[in-house]
Amino acid sequence: MKPRKNNPNRPKQPPGAPSTIKNLLKRFDQNLSDDSSDKHAEKIAHVLNTEDKEGIIRAALRKHYNSEELKPFQAELIKMHEHLEKTGKKMIILFDGRDASGKGGTIRRVIRYMNEKRYRVCALGKPNEVQKTELHMKRYIEQFPHAGEIVLFDRSWYNRAMVEPVMGFCTEAQYRRFLKKVVPYEENFILDGGKTILLKLYFSVSKEEQAKRFERRYNDPLRQWKLSEVDLQAQDLWDEFTNKKRVLLQKTHTQNSKWWIIRSDNKHLARKEAMKLILNTVRYHGRSRSLDFTPDPNIVIPGDIELKNMKLEQKKYGTALR
């Protein structure tokens, strides 16, 4: 049996306000002269029908309320960050997952109101010739946080467990050696002494939603730079990435170093639930008593549960769906 194409229980990603407005206005733009933006907007306002106007209003309101819903959690992130500074603790957050799964957008929301002097976002490129001869973890360890600092990795050392073996960027021996040694590395260099907090997040997007996001990147000149060699092959190599995800969870999800899977077809829900996970890793002073920090089980899945889900899907459909 082939995998089902649609999951009715999966939270859908509603079209964003910019794309909704752009699509509604596209058919009007070609009939208007090259006026200034103010005059252009004024003319379109006169020709839009009621249904179009309601669509724009709904999209704008959705964007506004989504933003407002995140703000209390963003305020809590500031409190948590202040606690880390006072106690001298360090935090490392890994944002891993497939391409176009929403990692970058979530990172931007997490850091939006934080003190930029006390966090760093690390998105390391390809290793240079010298780095290729060194321990794989070395260039990541060099980016680890100081006391009171948060480092957010936009892709991490787990590239060696996902992208590199699928794309042929590492040897099979290097891949297997990494899987064997990565958990002891984390326990020795990161978890030792309780001063460093490690949070591993895996953003899980469906194949259909990933294809939509790639299409948007391809057709938008402001986003085309995001398309990489890996992106262009991600859909064709979907099953290979799925298999590497299964092995990743089998080998590197442990009691002391857990993976949290975040369903990310709905970007807003993924961002909110990621913030909850971050906030739940630290007990800090002044934590809000009115906010609900309980993760949504439809969005947040522990790594061991996700592994069980993948095995059930494999048995039922012949392949895991994510």
N, C-alpha and C positions, 0 to 999 in steps of 0.2 A: 504493500500500500504506500502511496506517495504521501509525503508530509502535507498536512492541511495548510492551506494558504493563509487563512485568517483564524485568529484566535479570539473568540468573542469576549474572553475575560481579560485580554491585554489592553491596558489603558492606551487609548489612541492619542496621537499628537494632533491637536487642532491646528489649523493653519495660523501662522503668526500674523500679527497686525500688519506688518510691512508687506508681506506677500499677498494678504487678502486685499489690501487697498490697491496694490500694484495691479493685480489681476482685474479688479473691478474697473480701474481707470484706463487700462490699456486700450480698450476699444474707443475711448473718447479722445485720447491724446493725438492720434493721427489726423484728426479733423480740425485741430486747433492750430493757430498760427504760432510763430516763435515769439511769444510774448514773455515778459518777465514772469518769475514764478508766482508772484502775487496775483497778477492778472490771469495767469493760467488757472490758478486755483479758483479764482472768482468765477471764471467762465464755466468750469466743470461743475461747480456747486449749483449753477443754474440748470444744468442739463441732466444731472443725476436724478433718477426716479426714486421713489420712496423706498423701494426694496434695496436699492444700492446703498442709499444713505444709512438704512438700518444695518446693513452688513458691515459698513465701515464703523458705525458706532459700536456694534457688538465686538468687533475685533479690537478696537481701541480700549473698550472697557475690560475685555479679557486681559489685555496686556497690562493695564493699570492694576487690576486686582491681583494678578499673578505677582507683579512686582511688590505690591503692598503685603501680600501674604509671606513673602520671603523676609521682609524687613525685620520682624521680631527675632527671627533666627539669626539674621546678620548682626543684630545688636547683641545677641547672646555670644556670638563668635568673638566679638570685641571683649566681652567680659572674660571669656575663656582664655583669650590671648593675654590679657593683663595678668591672669592667674599664672600662666606659664612664665611670664617675665618675673613675677614676684618669687616664684618657687625655683626658678632656674631650670625648669624642665624643658625638654625639646620635643618637637613633634615632626614626624615624617608621614606624609600622606601620599600614597601611590594612586595615581589615576591611570588605570590600564583598561584594555578592552579593544574591540575592533575599531577600525577607522570609522569616523562619522558617528560614533556612539554617544557624543555629547560631553566628552571629557573637558575640552577647552572651555566651553560655555559654562560648565559647572564651576570650574576653577575661577573664572572671572566673577561669578556671583559670590563665591566664598570669600574672595579677597577684596571685594568692592569697597568696603568701609574700614578695612583693617589698616593698621599703621604700616605703611609701606617700608619703613625702616626695619621692621621686625619680622618680615617674611620674605621668602624668595620662591619664585616659580622656576623650576629647572626643566627645560625641554632639550635634552642633549641630542646633538646631531650624530652623524656617523663618526665612529672613532677614527682618529688619524693613524698614520703608519706606526708611530711609536706606541700609541694606546692599544693597537691590535696585538702587540707583543706582551702586553701587561695583563695582570689579573683582570678579568671582565668587570668585577665589582669595583675596582680601584677608582675609576673616574666618577663613579656615583658616590663612593665613600668620601671623596674629596669635596662633595657638595653638601655633606651632612650638616645639620643645623648646629649653631652655637647655643649656649644656655639662653632660654627665653625666646627662641626663634622657631618658626614653622617653615619647613621646606615642602613644597608641593611639587611632586614629580609628574609632569605631563608625559607619560610613558616612563618606565623605570627599567631597572636591571632585568625585569621579566620579559623584556624584548627578546632575550635569548631563549625564552620558553615559548614564544609565540611567533613574532614576525621573522626573526632570523632563521629558524629552521625551515619554516614554510617557504621563504623566499630564497633560501640557499645562501644566506649571509654568514652562516657558521657551519661547521662540520657536524656530523652526527655525534662524533666523540665529544666535541665541545658542548653540544646540547645535553647529552647524557651526564656529563661531568657537572654541568651547572645544576641540573635537577637534583643531583646527589648531594651537592655541597651548599646550596643556597639557604636552606633552613638553618643549618648550623652557623652559617655566616650571620644570619639575622639574629640568632640567639646570642652569639658571641659579641657582635659589634653594635647591635641596636638595642636589644632587650636587656642587656646586662646592667644591673644596678638600679633599674626602675626609673632612670632619669630620662630615657628616650621612649616616646610613645610611637608605635608604628601602626598605621591604619592602611590596609590594603583594599582598595575599591576596584571592582571590575564592572565596567559599564557594558551592559548586554543589550544590543539593538537587534531587531529582527532583520532578516534578509530584505524584506519588502521595504521597510523604512530606510535601511541603509541605501538601497537603490534610489529612493526618492531624494535623499540628501546628496548623493553623488550627482544626480541629475541637476539639482539646484546649483551645486558648485560649478558644474560644467557650463551651465548657461548664464552664470553671473560673473562678469569680469572682475568684480570685487572679491570673489571667492575662489577664482580659478587657481590661485597660488596654493590653495590647500590641497589640490589634487596632486598626489605623489605617485611614484612608481607602484607602491603597494596598493594605493586606492584603485588604480586602474585595473588591478588584477584581483581585488578583494572578493568580488562577486563570483568569479570563476573558481577561486580557491576557497570558497565558503566552507566546504566540508573538511578541508585540511586544517583550517583555523579552528573549526569546531572540535576536531580530534585533539589538537594541541591544547585547547581549553580544558578538555576532559583530563588529559594527563597532568596539566598544571594543577588542577584541583586535587587530583589523587596524590600528587607528590608534595605539594607545598601548602596545603591547608592543614594547619595543626592547631592544637589547643592554644598555644602561645603566639601563633602567627596566622590568624584567620583571614580568609578572604570573605568579602561581602559583595554579593552580586547585586547590581542595581539595574532593574529593568528601565531602559532609557528611551523607549519609543515616544513617551510623553516627556519632553524635556523639562517642563516645569516641575512635574512630580519627582523626576530624577534629581533635580537640583535641591528640592526641599528635603528629600529623604537623605541625600548625601550630607547635608548640613546637620540633620539629626544624628547621623552616625558619628560625625566628627564631634559634636557636642556631648554625645554619650560616652566618649572615651575618657573624659576628664571630669572629676568632681571639683567644681569651682564655686567660689563664694558669689552670692547674689543671683543664683540661678532662678529664672522665672518659675513661679508656681502656677501660672495660668496657662502657659504653653504646653502643648502635648508633644512630648519628645519620643513617643512610642513609634518605632518604625512601622510603616505600612507593609504587612506581609505579602501583599500583591506586588510590591515594588522592590523590597529588600529581602534577599534570600541568602542565608548563610551558605558558605561554600560547600559544606558537606551535604546540605539539602539539595543544592543545585546539582551536585553530582548524581544524587539519587534520581532527580527529575530527568537528567540527561540519559541515564540508563533505562528508565521507563520509556522515554520517547524513542530511544534506539530500538527497543524491543517491539514497540507498537507501530512505529512508522518506518523503521529501517535506518533511521538517522536521527540524531538529536536536532532539535529545531533551532537552537541558538549556539 
